[in-house]
Amino acid sequence: MVKKSIIVIILSCAVFSSYAGTTYTQEQIRGLVEAGNPPKEKPADVISSKQSPFSKCKPAAEKIYSKERIAKVIEDREDTYIIKVWAFDGSVTFKCANGYRALSGAAYE
């Protein structure tokens, strides 16, 4: 399942490039995110949503969080876990809540 999630993230990043929005280097994104001013985004599109117990969803989402990409845990509560990953041309948000796992993506403005 984790491999499928990572593939979806990679594919979604490739899809964003077709929107011809703004792109950034990893260094630029890191600087913007660390300064609390991440790139402005277009409205997000849901990439996938399916039932997934929180006990399986959160560990899958946590594996996305790595030093290779700029990522930030947005929310970490007992029943909700949200992580956002920024790529050169858009971001992907992985959300675990209410028995569902949802991936959404947004291109930069």
N, C-alpha and C positions, 0 to 999 in steps of 0.2 A: 504494500500500500504506500509506503514512504516513497518508493521509486516512482510510482505513478504520480504522486504529488509533486515530486521534483520535476518530472517530465512535464506536467501541466504548467508549472511555473516557467520553465524554459520556453515552452511553446507559447505561453501567453506573452512573454517578453518579446518573442519574435513577431507575434501578431501586432503588438503595439507599434513596431517599426513601420508597418503599413499605413498608420495614421499620419506619419510624417510630422509628428509633434517635435517638441524640443528634446534634445538629448544631452546627457551629461557624462563626464568621466566619473569613475568610481571616487576619485579624489574630490571632485566637485560635490558629488552627492554626500560624501562623508562630511565635508565641511558644512554644507547646508543643514544636514540632519543634526550634527553635533551642536550647531549654533541655535538649534530650535526653530529653524526656518526651512523645512523641507521643500522641494520643488512643488509648485502649484500643479494641480492635477485636473484633468477633465473628469466628468462624472464616471464613477466606477461601473463596470459591467460584471455580473455574476458569471464566473467561468464554470463553476460546478457547485452543487449542493446535494448532499445525501445524508442519510441517517448514519450516525456513528456515535457509539457510546463515548462519553467524555474520557473514560479510562484508556481508550485507544487513540482518540483524536489528539489529545494534548501531547503525548509522546511523539506522535507523527509530526505535529507542528513544531515541536522543540528541535527536531532534527534539522529543520530548515535553518534555524538560527545558527549561523556559523560566521567565521571571519572572512569567508570568501565574498560574501555580499554584505551590503549595508542592511542591517535588520534591527528592529526594535520591538520589544514586547510592549504592546499598547495597553493590554489589560491582563491581569493574572489573578483571578479569584477562584474560589472553590468550584464554581460551576461555569465559568467563562474564561476562555484563553484566546487572546487575539495577538497575532504577530504580523508585522508589516515588513516586507522586503522591498528595497529599492533597487532597480536595475538601471541601465543607461537610458532607457526610453520610457519607463513607466514603473509602477509599483504593483505588488501583489499582496493582498491581505488574506491571511489564513485565520479563520474564526471557528472556534469550538464552543458551542453553546446549545442548550435546550435539546440535547441528543442529536445535533446535526453538525456536520463539518461543511463549511462553505469557503470557497475560494473566489475572490473577486479581484479584478485588475483595473487599473486606470492608467491611461497615457498621460504624459505631462502636457501642460498647455503650451 
